[in-house]
């Protein structure tokens, strides 16, 4: 039986099928609200450790995400706020999935493609991609979301992982 849920940023109603959570790319246990960090590296390691702790990534994942960020910046100026899409090479990943973290006091990230520009992301969409060829498809899924200012603002305003999951899971898909 389907359960109706109303999304807080629109009047649309979406249906969440019980048991569907297992196949969704977004994992509720990888959502962190109000992450506190002194810099980008601490924010990345804090969020990435959740992937390791839940078996989605190898022990090398947190450092690999940080190392990749130095070489290939992931900050993006999205609609209404800056975001970042950190990830690592697939050799550090056990299972493809996405985690979301809101940053309490945004820290400095460099902009993707223009590392001389500093951004202050409020939301991190961390990717764990087990198959290297799947990266483009996952980024395309996120691009549509990143253009929706009200959705991003609603995501940042969420106070629990459940709220973010309910808001974003169906949008990200499986």
N, C-alpha and C positions, 0 to 999 in steps of 0.2 A: 504494500500500500504506500502511495506517495504522500509526503507531508508537505503542506504549503508553508512557504517561508517568504516573508516580504523583505526585500532588500531595502536598507535604510536610505540609500541615495536615490531611489526612484520609486515609482508607484508600481513597477513591474513585480509580478510574483513568479518565482522560479520553484521548481519541484526538485527536492533532494530525495533520492531513493535510498532507503535504509540499506546499508551494506555497500553502497557505492564508494564510500570513503577509501576503501582498500585499493581501488583502481585509479583514484584521482592523483594527478601529479603533485598537487599541493598537499602536504602532510601536516595535519594539525599539530603533531608533536614537534614540528620544525618551525612553528610560529612563535616569535618572541615579541613582547610588547614593552616599549619603554626601555630598550637596551641602553645602559649607561657605559660609556667608553671615553677614554681620554684622547684617543686617536683612531684612525681608520683601521690600523692593524689590530688593536684590541677589539674593535667592533666586529671585524671579520672573524677573528679567532673565536670570539664568544658565540657568534651565530654558527660558524662551521663546526664547532665542537658538538653541537646538537645532532648533526648528521652522523658523526662518529658514534656518539652515545646511543643512537637509535639504530645503528647497523647499516645505514644508507651509504656510508663512506668509510674509507680506510683511515687508519691513524694519521697518515700523511696528509690528509685532506686540508686541515686548517692551515698548515704552513704552505701547502701548495696554492691555496686560494690567495694568501698574502703575497707569495712570490709572483704569482701571475698578475696581481694587481699592480705591482711595481713596474712590470714590463708592458702590460696592456691594461690601461686604466679602464674602469667600468662605470664611472659617474656619467649621468645623463641629465640634461635639463628637460624634465617632463612638464606636462601641463600643470601649472600652479605650484610646483615644487621640484626640487632635485631628487633623483633616485639613483640607485646603483644596482648593477646586475653582476655581482661577483660570481666567479666559478673557477674551476680548475680543469686540468686535463683529465680525460676519462680514466686514465690508469689509477686514479685516486678514488674512484667511485665504485660502489657495489651495486646500487640501484638508482635509476633515473628518478629524480623528484625535485620539488621546489620547496624552499622555505621562505618565509617573509618575516622581516624584523622592522619594527618602527624604532627609530633612534630618538631617545629622550632629548638630548642636546646634540644636534647634528655636528659631525666632525668633518674634517677636510678630506675630500677625495679629488682625484684628478679626473678631468673630463675625457671620455672615450674619444679617441681620434685627435684630441687637442690637449695633451697633458700639461701645457703651460697654463691652462685655465683651471681654477680651483672651484669646486662645487661643494655644497653642504647637504648631502642627501638626508632626507627624513625617513625614507623607506629603502630597505635593501631587499631585493628579490634574489636570493641566493640559489644558484642552480647546481645540481649534481647530475651530470650527464654521463651515463655509462657507455653510450655509443657515440663516438666522435662525430659521426655524420648527422646526429640528431640535434646538434647545437643550433643550426640555422632554423629548423622548424620550431624549436622551443622559443628562440628569440622572436620569431614572427608572431607567435601566440601572445607574447608579452607586449609587443609594440602597440597593438590595438588598445590594450589596457592602459598603457602609459600615456595615451592621448586623451584619456577621459579624466579631466580635472576633478570633477565632482566625485568620481569613484576613488581617486587617489586621496582626496581630502577626507572622504568617509573612512577609508582604510586607516589613515593616520590618526583619526579621531577615535578609533576603536580602543576599548580599554581591556579587552580580553582576547586570547587566542581564538576562542569560539566565535567571537564577533567577526574577526578577520577571516576565519575559515568560512563562515556562513556567507560573508560578502564576496569573497574572491574565488572559492573552489570551483563553482560552476563556470565562472568566467575563464579560468585557466584551463579547465577541462582535464581530460585524461589522455 
